[in-house]
């Protein structure tokens, strides 16, 4: 088994940071939208007008997109590490 020095880790690329940040932002937006719907339900809001339909879609779509982004970052990291270990 080989041991690597701590400085030989692969650097984090900008695209990885951007995708991870966007994923976290989408999850936060989804949670905020969920709480907005809870508050709107408690205040008897009309969910068929205004921004409510968009907020309802965000609750369903944002977690899926966030998961896809995190999966993309994970796959890109595995591929990059495999290439680095092979010496490519």
DSSP file (Angstrom, degrees, kcal/mol; ACC not computed):
  #  RESIDUE AA STRUCTURE BP1 BP2  ACC     N-H-->O    O-->H-N    N-H-->O    O-->H-N    TCO  KAPPA ALPHA  PHI   PSI    X-CA   Y-CA   Z-CA
    1    1 A X              0   0    0      0, 0.0     2,-0.3     0, 0.0     0, 0.0   0.000 360.0 360.0 360.0 141.6    0.0    0.0    0.0
    2    2 A X        -     0   0    0      0, 0.0     2,-0.4     0, 0.0     0, 0.0  -0.770 360.0-146.3-103.4 148.7    1.2    3.4   -0.8
    3    3 A X        -     0   0    0     -2,-0.3     2,-0.3     0, 0.0     0, 0.0  -0.923  10.3-149.0-113.4 140.5    0.8    6.5    1.4
    4    4 A X        -     0   0    0     -2,-0.4     2,-0.1     2,-0.0     5,-0.0  -0.798  19.1-115.7-106.2 148.0    0.3    9.9    0.0
    5    5 A X    >   -     0   0    0     -2,-0.3     3,-2.0     1,-0.1     4,-0.1  -0.487  30.9-112.1 -75.9 154.7    1.5   13.1    1.6
    6    6 A X  G >  S+     0   0    0      1,-0.3     3,-0.8     2,-0.1    -1,-0.1   0.778 115.5  58.9 -59.8 -26.1   -1.3   15.5    2.7
    7    7 A X  G 3  S+     0   0    0      1,-0.2    -1,-0.3     0, 0.0    -2,-0.0   0.543  88.7  74.2 -80.8  -5.3   -0.2   18.0    0.0
    8    8 A X  G <   +     0   0    0     -3,-2.0    -1,-0.2     2,-0.1    -2,-0.1   0.329  67.2 120.2 -92.9   9.0   -0.8   15.5   -2.8
    9    9 A X  S <  S-     0   0    0     -3,-0.8     2,-0.2     1,-0.1    -3,-0.0  -0.357  74.4 -98.9 -67.9 153.4   -4.6   15.7   -2.7
   10   10 A X        -     0   0    0      1,-0.1    -1,-0.1    -2,-0.0     2,-0.1  -0.495  40.6-112.3 -72.2 140.5   -6.3   16.9   -5.8
   11   11 A X        -     0   0    0     -2,-0.2     2,-0.5     1,-0.1    -1,-0.1  -0.397  30.2-108.4 -72.1 152.7   -7.4   20.6   -5.8
   12   12 A X        -     0   0    0     -2,-0.1     2,-0.1     1,-0.0    -1,-0.1  -0.694  36.4-136.1 -81.8 126.0  -11.0   21.4   -5.7
   13   13 A X     >  -     0   0    0     -2,-0.5     4,-1.7     1,-0.1     3,-0.1  -0.399  15.5-117.0 -82.3 160.9  -12.1   22.8   -9.0
   14   14 A X  H  > S+     0   0    0      1,-0.2     4,-2.7     2,-0.2     5,-0.2   0.882 114.0  56.4 -63.6 -40.1  -14.4   25.8   -9.4
   15   15 A X  H  > S+     0   0    0      1,-0.2     4,-2.6     2,-0.2    -1,-0.2   0.864 105.1  53.0 -62.9 -34.7  -17.1   23.8  -11.1
   16   16 A X  H  > S+     0   0    0      2,-0.2     4,-2.3     1,-0.2    -1,-0.2   0.924 111.2  45.8 -64.8 -43.9  -17.2   21.5   -8.1
   17   17 A X  H  X S+     0   0    0     -4,-1.7     4,-2.6     2,-0.2    -2,-0.2   0.908 113.2  49.9 -65.0 -41.3  -17.7   24.4   -5.8
   18   18 A X  H  X S+     0   0    0     -4,-2.7     4,-2.7     2,-0.2     5,-0.2   0.941 112.8  45.8 -64.4 -47.2  -20.3   26.0   -8.0
   19   19 A X  H  X S+     0   0    0     -4,-2.6     4,-2.2     1,-0.2    -1,-0.2   0.906 114.3  48.2 -63.8 -41.3  -22.4   22.8   -8.3
   20   20 A X  H  X S+     0   0    0     -4,-2.3     4,-2.2    -5,-0.2    -1,-0.2   0.908 113.6  47.2 -65.8 -40.9  -22.1   22.1   -4.5
   21   21 A X  H  X S+     0   0    0     -4,-2.6     4,-2.6     2,-0.2    -2,-0.2   0.908 112.3  49.3 -67.1 -41.6  -23.1   25.7   -3.7
   22   22 A X  H  X S+     0   0    0     -4,-2.7     4,-2.5    -5,-0.2    -1,-0.2   0.890 110.3  52.0 -64.6 -37.8  -26.0   25.6   -6.1
   23   23 A X  H  X S+     0   0    0     -4,-2.2     4,-2.2    -5,-0.2    -2,-0.2   0.934 111.2  46.1 -63.0 -46.0  -27.2   22.3   -4.7
   24   24 A X  H  X S+     0   0    0     -4,-2.2     4,-2.3     1,-0.2    -2,-0.2   0.901 112.6  51.4 -63.5 -40.4  -27.1   23.7   -1.1
   25   25 A X  H  X S+     0   0    0     -4,-2.6     4,-2.6     1,-0.2    -2,-0.2   0.896 108.9  50.2 -63.9 -40.8  -28.9   26.8   -2.3
   26   26 A X  H  X S+     0   0    0     -4,-2.5     4,-2.3     2,-0.2    -1,-0.2   0.893 110.4  49.9 -65.2 -39.1  -31.7   24.8   -4.0
   27   27 A X  H  X S+     0   0    0     -4,-2.2     4,-2.2     2,-0.2    -2,-0.2   0.917 111.8  47.9 -65.2 -41.5  -32.2   22.7   -0.9
   28   28 A X  H  X S+     0   0    0     -4,-2.3     4,-2.5     1,-0.2    -2,-0.2   0.910 111.8  50.3 -64.0 -41.6  -32.4   25.9    1.3
   29   29 A X  H  X S+     0   0    0     -4,-2.6     4,-2.4     1,-0.2    -1,-0.2   0.884 109.7  51.5 -63.1 -38.3  -34.9   27.4   -1.2
   30   30 A X  H  X S+     0   0    0     -4,-2.3     4,-2.2     2,-0.2    -2,-0.2   0.909 110.5  47.6 -65.1 -42.7  -37.0   24.2   -1.1
   31   31 A X  H  X S+     0   0    0     -4,-2.2     4,-2.3     2,-0.2    -2,-0.2   0.917 112.8  48.8 -65.6 -43.0  -37.1   24.2    2.7
   32   32 A X  H  X S+     0   0    0     -4,-2.5     4,-2.1     1,-0.2    -2,-0.2   0.898 111.2  50.3 -63.6 -39.5  -38.1   27.9    2.7
   33   33 A X  H  X S+     0   0    0     -4,-2.4     4,-2.1     2,-0.2    -1,-0.2   0.889 108.4  53.2 -64.9 -38.6  -40.8   27.3    0.1
   34   34 A X  H  X S+     0   0    0     -4,-2.2     4,-2.1     1,-0.2    -2,-0.2   0.929 110.7  45.9 -61.7 -45.3  -42.1   24.4    2.2
   35   35 A X  H  X S+     0   0    0     -4,-2.3     4,-2.6     1,-0.2    -1,-0.2   0.850 109.3  55.9 -67.5 -32.8  -42.4   26.7    5.2
   36   36 A X  H  X S+     0   0    0     -4,-2.1     4,-2.7     2,-0.2    -1,-0.2   0.898 107.8  48.6 -64.1 -39.3  -44.0   29.4    3.1
   37   37 A X  H  X S+     0   0    0     -4,-2.1     4,-2.5     2,-0.2    -2,-0.2   0.899 110.5  51.1 -66.8 -39.9  -46.7   26.9    2.0
   38   38 A X  H  X S+     0   0    0     -4,-2.1     4,-1.9     2,-0.2    -2,-0.2   0.935 113.6  44.1 -61.4 -45.0  -47.2   25.9    5.6
   39   39 A X  H  X S+     0   0    0     -4,-2.6     4,-1.6     1,-0.2    -2,-0.2   0.899 113.2  51.7 -67.1 -40.0  -47.6   29.5    6.7
   40   40 A X  H  <>S+     0   0    0     -4,-2.7     5,-2.7     1,-0.2    -1,-0.2   0.877 108.7  51.0 -64.2 -37.2  -49.8   30.2    3.7
   41   41 A X  H ><5S+     0   0    0     -4,-2.5     3,-1.2     1,-0.2    -1,-0.2   0.892 109.1  51.0 -65.7 -39.0  -52.1   27.3    4.5
   42   42 A X  H 3<5S+     0   0    0     -4,-1.9    -1,-0.2     1,-0.2    -2,-0.2   0.817 111.5  47.7 -68.2 -29.3  -52.4   28.5    8.1
   43   43 A X  T 3<5S-     0   0    0     -4,-1.6    -1,-0.2    -5,-0.1    -2,-0.2   0.252 113.8-116.0 -97.3  13.9  -53.4   32.0    6.9
   44   44 A X  T < 5 +     0   0    0     -3,-1.2    -3,-0.2     1,-0.1    -2,-0.1   0.878  49.3 180.0  58.4  43.7  -56.0   30.6    4.4
   45   45 A X      < -     0   0    0     -5,-2.7     2,-0.9    -8,-0.1    -1,-0.1  -0.378  34.8-113.5 -74.3 154.1  -54.1   31.9    1.3
   46   46 A X    >   -     0   0    0      1,-0.1     3,-1.1    -2,-0.1     6,-0.2  -0.803  28.5-168.4 -88.8 106.5  -55.4   31.4   -2.2
   47   47 A X  T 3  S+     0   0    0     -2,-0.9    -1,-0.1     1,-0.2     9,-0.1   0.447  75.3  69.8 -80.4   0.6  -52.8   29.1   -3.8
   48   48 A X  T 3  S+     0   0    0      4,-0.1     2,-0.3     5,-0.1    -1,-0.2   0.489  96.9  54.9 -95.4  -2.9  -54.0   29.4   -7.3
   49   49 A X  S X  S+     0   0    0     -3,-1.1     3,-1.1     4,-0.0     4,-0.1  -0.838  96.0   5.9-127.1 163.8  -52.9   33.1   -7.8
   50   50 A X  T 3  S-     0   0    0     -2,-0.3     3,-0.4     1,-0.2     4,-0.3  -0.379 119.2 -26.6  72.5-142.2  -49.7   35.1   -7.4
   51   51 A X  T 3> S+     0   0    0      1,-0.2     4,-2.4     2,-0.1     3,-0.3   0.495 109.9  97.6 -86.6  -5.0  -46.4   33.4   -6.8
   52   52 A X  H <> S+     0   0    0     -3,-1.1     4,-2.4     1,-0.2    -1,-0.2   0.865  79.4  52.5 -58.7 -41.0  -48.0   30.4   -5.0
   53   53 A X  H  > S+     0   0    0     -3,-0.4     4,-1.8     1,-0.2    -1,-0.2   0.914 111.7  47.6 -62.2 -38.2  -48.0   28.1   -8.0
   54   54 A X  H  > S+     0   0    0     -3,-0.3     4,-2.2    -4,-0.3    -2,-0.2   0.898 111.3  50.6 -66.7 -39.9  -44.2   28.8   -8.6
   55   55 A X  H  X S+     0   0    0     -4,-2.4     4,-1.6     1,-0.2    -1,-0.2   0.894 109.0  52.3 -64.5 -38.7  -43.5   28.2   -4.9
   56   56 A X  H  X S+     0   0    0     -4,-2.4     4,-0.9    -5,-0.2    -1,-0.2   0.879 109.8  48.3 -64.2 -37.9  -45.4   24.9   -5.1
   57   57 A X  H >X S+     0   0    0     -4,-1.8     4,-2.7     1,-0.2     3,-0.5   0.883 106.1  57.8 -69.8 -37.6  -43.3   23.8   -8.1
   58   58 A X  H 3X S+     0   0    0     -4,-2.2     4,-2.0     1,-0.2     5,-0.4   0.886 100.5  57.5 -59.0 -39.3  -40.1   24.7   -6.3
   59   59 A X  H 3< S+     0   0    0     -4,-1.6     4,-0.4     1,-0.2    -1,-0.2   0.847 115.7  35.8 -61.7 -33.1  -40.9   22.4   -3.4
   60   60 A X  H << S+     0   0    0     -4,-0.9     4,-0.5    -3,-0.5    -2,-0.2   0.842 124.7  36.7 -88.7 -35.3  -41.1   19.4   -5.8
   61   61 A X  H  X S+     0   0    0     -4,-2.7     4,-2.2     2,-0.1     3,-0.3   0.868 103.5  65.5 -89.5 -39.4  -38.4   20.2   -8.4
   62   62 A X  H  X S+     0   0    0     -4,-2.0     4,-2.6    -5,-0.3     5,-0.2   0.872  99.7  50.1 -59.5 -43.8  -35.6   21.8   -6.3
   63   63 A X  H  > S+     0   0    0     -5,-0.4     4,-2.2    -4,-0.4    -1,-0.2   0.881 111.3  50.4 -64.1 -34.0  -34.7   18.7   -4.2
   64   64 A X  H  > S+     0   0    0     -4,-0.5     4,-2.2    -3,-0.3    -2,-0.2   0.930 112.7  45.5 -67.7 -44.7  -34.5   16.6   -7.3
   65   65 A X  H  X S+     0   0    0     -4,-2.2     4,-2.3     2,-0.2    -2,-0.2   0.892 112.1  52.3 -64.3 -39.3  -32.2   19.1   -9.1
   66   66 A X  H  X S+     0   0    0     -4,-2.6     4,-2.4    -5,-0.2    -2,-0.2   0.910 109.9  48.6 -63.1 -42.2  -30.1   19.4   -5.9
   67   67 A X  H  X S+     0   0    0     -4,-2.2     4,-2.4     1,-0.2    -1,-0.2   0.907 110.6  51.0 -64.0 -41.4  -29.6   15.7   -5.7
   68   68 A X  H  X S+     0   0    0     -4,-2.2     4,-2.1     2,-0.2    -2,-0.2   0.889 110.3  49.7 -63.7 -39.2  -28.7   15.5   -9.4
   69   69 A X  H  X S+     0   0    0     -4,-2.3     4,-2.3     2,-0.2    -2,-0.2   0.921 111.5  47.6 -66.5 -43.3  -26.1   18.2   -8.9
   70   70 A X  H  X S+     0   0    0     -4,-2.4     4,-2.3     1,-0.2    -2,-0.2   0.891 111.5  51.2 -64.3 -38.6  -24.5   16.5   -5.9
   71   71 A X  H  X S+     0   0    0     -4,-2.4     4,-2.5     2,-0.2    -1,-0.2   0.890 108.8  51.9 -64.1 -39.1  -24.5   13.2   -7.8
   72   72 A X  H  X S+     0   0    0     -4,-2.1     4,-2.6     2,-0.2    -2,-0.2   0.920 109.9  48.3 -63.0 -44.6  -22.7   15.0  -10.6
   73   73 A X  H  X S+     0   0    0     -4,-2.3     4,-2.2     1,-0.2    -2,-0.2   0.913 112.1  50.2 -61.4 -42.5  -20.1   16.4   -8.3
   74   74 A X  H  X S+     0   0    0     -4,-2.3     4,-2.3     2,-0.2    -2,-0.2   0.922 112.3  45.6 -63.2 -45.8  -19.6   13.0   -6.7
   75   75 A X  H  X S+     0   0    0     -4,-2.5     4,-2.5     1,-0.2     5,-0.2   0.913 112.5  51.1 -65.6 -42.9  -19.1   11.2  -10.1
   76   76 A X  H  X S+     0   0    0     -4,-2.6     4,-2.3     1,-0.2    -1,-0.2   0.886 110.8  49.5 -62.2 -38.1  -16.8   14.0  -11.4
   77   77 A X  H  X S+     0   0    0     -4,-2.2     4,-2.5    -5,-0.2    -2,-0.2   0.912 110.7  49.0 -67.5 -43.0  -14.7   13.6   -8.2
   78   78 A X  H  X S+     0   0    0     -4,-2.3     4,-2.3     2,-0.2    -2,-0.2   0.912 112.8  47.8 -62.5 -42.5  -14.5    9.8   -8.5
   79   79 A X  H  X S+     0   0    0     -4,-2.5     4,-2.3     2,-0.2    -2,-0.2   0.921 112.4  49.1 -64.7 -43.8  -13.4   10.0  -12.2
   80   80 A X  H  X S+     0   0    0     -4,-2.3     4,-2.1    -5,-0.2    -2,-0.2   0.901 112.6  47.4 -64.1 -40.8  -10.8   12.7  -11.4
   81   81 A X  H  X S+     0   0    0     -4,-2.5     4,-2.3     2,-0.2    -1,-0.2   0.890 110.8  51.8 -67.7 -38.4   -9.3   10.6   -8.6
   82   82 A X  H  X S+     0   0    0     -4,-2.3     4,-1.6     1,-0.2    -2,-0.2   0.912 111.0  47.7 -64.4 -41.3   -9.3    7.5  -10.7
   83   83 A X  H  X>S+     0   0    0     -4,-2.3     5,-2.3     1,-0.2     4,-0.9   0.892 111.7  50.5 -65.5 -38.6   -7.4    9.3  -13.4
   84   84 A X  H  <5S+     0   0    0     -4,-2.1    -2,-0.2     1,-0.2    -1,-0.2   0.868 109.6  50.5 -67.6 -35.5   -5.0   10.8  -10.9
   85   85 A X  H  <5S+     0   0    0     -4,-2.3    -1,-0.2     1,-0.2    -2,-0.2   0.805 110.1  49.9 -72.8 -28.2   -4.3    7.3   -9.4
   86   86 A X  H  <5S-     0   0    0     -4,-1.6    -1,-0.2    -5,-0.2    -2,-0.2   0.658 115.3-117.5 -81.2 -15.8   -3.6    5.8  -12.9
   87   87 A X  T  <5       0   0    0     -4,-0.9    -3,-0.2    -3,-0.2    -2,-0.1   0.679 360.0 360.0  89.8  18.7   -1.3    8.6  -13.7
   88   88 A X      <       0   0    0     -5,-2.3    -4,-0.2    -6,-0.2    -5,-0.1   0.471 360.0 360.0 -78.0 360.0   -3.2   10.1  -16.6
